[in-house]
Amino acid sequence: MKYFFLSEGWTVGRVWASDGLWQITAWRRQPDIQQMNICLVEKGELFWLFRVEDAVITVEVKPITSVPTVTSGQGIGKVMLRRLMSAEQVIERLGTASARCHLQNIELIVQ
């Protein structure tokens, strides 16, 4: 599995595998991309952890609303994520002092 963090208010767009743009008809399914119940909080901004299958090599992400703000002019249209993270890199990132981790909907199992 591979991972990436995505800012609150952004969504996944197109997806690429090693043979090019993900084709649902060729793969006979959507790519396996799941938002985890873990997010980082940095400077008041939430970054949600996403898990993707190994076949995915690039993910396009874009703001949910593409309405430009008055103060900043035109916002960012889309971003291509080409360097997805390994599980070890995620753990290292979660352990940094500059980030706080929030867990949601986690069941506590006591034995």
Secondary structure, DSSP 4 states (H G I P E B T S, - for coil): -EEEEEETTEEEEEEEETTEE--HHHHTS---EEEEEEEEEETTEEEEEEEE-TTEEEEEEEES--PPBTTTBS----EEE-SPBPHHHHHHHHT-TT-EEEE-SPPP---
